[in-house]
Amino acid sequence: MDILKEVQNKILEFIKVCNYKKAEELLTKLSTGKMLRSKLILKIAGVNEESIKLCAVVEMIHAASLLHDDVIDDANTRRGKPSINALYDNKTSIMFGDILYSRAFTELSQMDKEVAYHISNSVTLLSIGEMMDVDLTKSFNSSYEDYLEMIYKKTASLIEASARSAAIIAGLDSQKFANYGKNLGLAFQMIDDILDITQDEETLGKPSMHDFKEGKVTIPYLYLYERVEDKEYLKSLYKKDLNASEILWIKEQLKSTNALSDAINEAKNIGLLAINSIKDEKNSSELIDIMKAMIEREF
């Protein structure tokens, strides 16, 4: 049986405890995605009852955060499928997110105390990160430190906690795996932000350069703002429906200032930090491959 299918079955088992058919129906409408966090946990901790439970808990938490995110962002699709808020309404999406969160925490409370602490703490960080993300879109953010703190909390903290918790279950050096997870999460988000600029709409599943219109000043734009001569013109394009000449200007400036290439190198360097933190651990080759597949690619 496919291991990730086992994780999905465990999530269904956890939701069936609610004895509420609508919750089960909503679960079938969720898009599962790549289940990166589960793959990470299973590679570190192996396949056993505890690791599958941990995967289910983490996937439920991640799904809940995305349900709330879709409402915040007025998103009608999630991974190419209609989002819950589009299929039903915002209230349903928020409340189903709450059901997933609370069931995940109930199951987490029965697990190893240290695991329960690190996962639940990461959810606090994740929630703060989501609030920071919203706040940072209110005006043009030129602070790299604020961007880094936000992507750490919103994206990397749960991946960090997943890797650390898997190592705790397996009796491995949890700090080394936490460092791997944190840097994997940071590199993952930076690369996602870079691909928004370099990939086309068909590949992305959304319009290219959509982040800037949405008010997200990501790492390539931060580097560009530091280096570009006409800072005010760049700021004037923020949150704007860009025409062809404006898009061309941004892309030319990203290239001529090396803002894009330096952003790619920054993401790759963070990826190398992830690799170096666990390279001496046995069975680390698959984790290294995950990171390499992410950073050694065509942008």
N, C-alpha and C positions, 0 to 999 in steps of 0.2 A: 504493500500500500504506500502511496505517495506520502512522505512525512508531513509535507505542508497541508495535505488533506486531513491528516490526523489532527493538526493544529486547528483547522477549520471546524472539525467535528467536536473538538474540545470546547471551542467558543459556543457552538450550538448547544452543547450539553450545559454550559454555564448559563445560557439565556433561557433554556427550557425550565430551569429552576424557578424562573419568574412566573411560570404558568400563565403566560399572557401571549395569545396567538399573534397579536399585532407586532410584538417585539420580534417574534420568529419570522414573520413576513418581512419586516423591515431589514432584518439581517440578510435575507436572500437578495435584497436590492443593493447591498453594499458592494462596491468594487474592491476586490482584494488587493490589487497591485502586486508589487514584486515580493512583498513580505521580507524585506531586507533585514529587519530586526530579528525575525524568527530564524532566518538562514544563519545569521551571526551567532545567535544563542546556541543553535544546534551544532554548529561547527566547533564552538568552544566547549560546550558541556556534553556533547554527544546526545544520542536519542534515548531518553528515559522518561518516566512518568513526570518527574519534577521539571525537567527542561521543557516538555510539551505544555505543562501547566503555565510555566513562565512565559512561553511564546504566546499562549492564548491571552494571558493577562496583558502583555505588552501590546499585542495587536488590537485588543479591545480599547486600550487607552489611546493608541495612535488613531484608531478609527473615530473615537469620540472627539478627539481634538480636530480632526478633519471635518466632521459634521458641523462643529461649531464654527470652524474656519469658513466653510462654504456659506454659512449665513452671514458672517461678518463681511465676506468678499462679494456677496450677491452672486455667487458662482452657480451656474446652471448645469455644469458638467463636472465630473470627477473621473479622471483617467479614461476619458472618452465615453463614459456612460452618464445618463442623467443623474444629477445629484439628488439626495433625499429631499432637500428643500424644494427642488424643481418638481419632483414627482408628487410630493405631498404639500408641505408648507414649512415655513421657518420654525413654527412652534413644534412641529413633529420632529424636525431635525435636531433641535436643541434638546428636547425631552428624551429622544432616543439616545443622543450622546450622553445624557445624564444617566440613563439606564446602563449603558456600557461602562461608564466610569464607575458607577457604584457597585455593579457586579464584579468588575475587575478588582476593586479594592476589597470587596468581601472575600474573594478567593485569595488575594494577596495576604490578607490578615492571617491566613492559615499556613502560610509558607515561612521559610527561614526568616528570622527577625531582621538580620542584616540586609537580606534581599528586599524585604518589605520596606525597609527604611530607604534604601537607595532608589528603588522604583518610585515610591510615593513622593520622595523629595524631588525627583526629576520632573514629576507632573506639576509641582508647584513652580519650578523653574520654567517649564514649558508654558504654563499659563501666563507667567510674567513676560516671557518672550513674545507671546501673542499680543499682549497689551502693548509692549514696546514697539512691535511691528506696526500696529495701528497708529500709535503716537508718532512714530518716525515718518509716516506718510503725510502728516499734517503740513509740514513745510520741508523745504529742501535740506536734507541732512548731509553735512559735509564731514561728519566725524567717523573715521574708520573704527575707532574704539567702540562707539555706540553700535555701529553695524555688526562688529565682531561679537559684542556681548549679546546682541539680539539673536544672531544666528546660532550662537552657542546655546542659549536658553531655549529658543524655539525648536531647533532641529537637533543639535548635537547632544543635548543633555539626556534625552531618552535613549539614544543610541549608546552613549557612554554608560548609562545605568544598566542597559541590557547586557553589554559586554562584561561589565564588572560583576553583575549578578550571575551570569553564566559561569564566570570563573570561580565565584564563591561556591556554587553548586558542585563544580568539578574539582574543588580543592586546589586551584591554581593561584598564581600571583595576581590578585584582583586589581592592584594598582596599574600593573603593566597593561592589562586588558582594558581597564578604564581609559588609559591614555590612548590606546588604539581606537576605542570607540569614539572618544571625544574628537580626535583628529580626523577620523573617518567621517564623522558627522559634519564637521566644519568644511572639509574638502568637498563633500557631497553637495552641500548647500551652495558653496562658491561656484562649483562647476555647473550646477543647475542655473545659477544666476548668469553665468557666462554664456551658456547655451541659448538663453533667451535672446541674446544678441547675434550669435553666430549661426543658429539653425533657422530653417524656414518654417512656415506655418504648418505645413504637412507633417514635418517631423515632430514639432512641438505639441501639436494638437490645440494650439492657441496662436493668436497673431504674434509674429516676431516683434521683439522690442516692446512687449506688452508691459513689462515691469515698470519701466520709466513712466509710462502713461498712468499706471496704477499708483504712482507716487513712491516707488521703491528705488532708492539710490543705492544700487548694489556695487560690489567691488570695482568693476571696470569704470563705472561712472565716478566713483570716489577718486580713483587714480586720475581720471580725465580732468575732474574739477581742480585737482591740485596743479595740473600741468598746463591746461588750456589757457590761451591768452585772453579770449573773450569769455570770461566766466559768466557775465551777465546774460550773454546770448544763450549759453548752455542752460542757465536757470530759467530763461524764458520759455524753453522747450519742455520743461518739467510739467507732467500731468496733461500734456497737450496731445491732440490727435495729430501725429506728425505726417507731413506731406513728403513726397519722394526726395525733394532737395534737402529737407531738414534731416531725414534719415541718412542721406548720403553724407551730409556735413558731419554728423555724429560719428559715422563709421570711419570717415577719413581722419577725423581728429583722434579717434581711438587708436588708429593705426600709426599715425605720424608721431604721436606722443608716447607710443609704446604702452599706453594704458591697458590695452587688451592683452598684449603678450605678457606684460608684467603681472596682470591679474591671473592669467593661466599659470604662470610660474609660481605665484604665491600659493595657489590651490595645490599644485604639484608638490611644493615643498612641505606643505602641511600633510599631504598624503605620505610623503617619505618619513615624516615624524611618526605617523601611525605604524608604518612598516618597521621602523627601527625599534619601536617600543616592544615588539613581540617577536622579532626575528630570531632570537635565541631560544624561544619556547618550542618544545616539540609539537608536532602537528600544526605548525603555524603557516605552512605553505599555502593552504587554501585561503587563509585570511589575507596573506600577502597578495595572492592572485586577485582577490576581490578589490583590493586597493589599487593594484596595478591596472586592472581593467577599467577602473574609473578615471585614472590620471593619464594613462598612456593611450590616448585616443585622438581622433581628428576633431579639431574645433572649427 
